[in-house]
Amino acid sequence: MTDELKKVEIHDYQAFGQLITEYATGAKPWPETLEGLKQATKDIATIPDTYKALQVIQACEEVLLLRLPPRRMTEESLAKYGDASAKAYPLPDFYARKDEMSEHDFYLSRVADYTIAVCT
């Protein structure tokens, strides 16, 4: 285990969201391996080497999918942001640009954010 917890870094939220939307709708088959996802996202995201495997779960309308963030990340985030004196919680920059974006582009960016967000 590494001391530093790294997240997926998205460089192009709209492109990443478009890719995830294509996986979700069946327009493209999702990758079966982490290496496959790294190849599919090589120009739009950086997936840290700390990740060793890929698990894809697609929810359905009848089942509530409760996806919990990793315990260690949650504990570290609570320590960092858990009181009134905490620094501002970081959000991707596209949230500040919402009024400049089309609804479609904002939607795709949110899909990207929600797909990889782990609340850290």
Long-range contacts (C-beta under 8 A, 24 or more apart in sequence): 2-50, 5-50, 5-70, 5-72, 5-73, 5-76, 5-120, 6-48, 6-50, 7-48, 7-116, 7-118, 7-120, 8-45, 8-46, 8-47, 8-48, 8-51, 8-116, 9-45, 9-46, 9-48, 10-44, 10-45, 10-92, 10-112, 10-113, 10-116, 11-43, 11-44, 11-45, 11-46, 12-43, 12-44, 12-45, 13-92, 13-94, 13-108, 13-109, 13-112, 13-113, 14-105, 14-108, 14-109, 14-112, 15-43, 15-44, 16-41, 16-44, 16-45, 16-108, 16-112, 16-115, 16-116, 17-107, 17-108, 17-109, 17-110, 17-111, 17-112, 17-113, 17-115, 18-108, 19-44, 20-111, 20-112, 20-115, 21-108, 21-111, 23-56, 24-58, 30-56, 31-56, 45-116, 69-118, 69-119, 69-120, 70-118, 73-118, 73-119, 73-120, 74-119, 74-120, 76-120, 77-119, 77-120
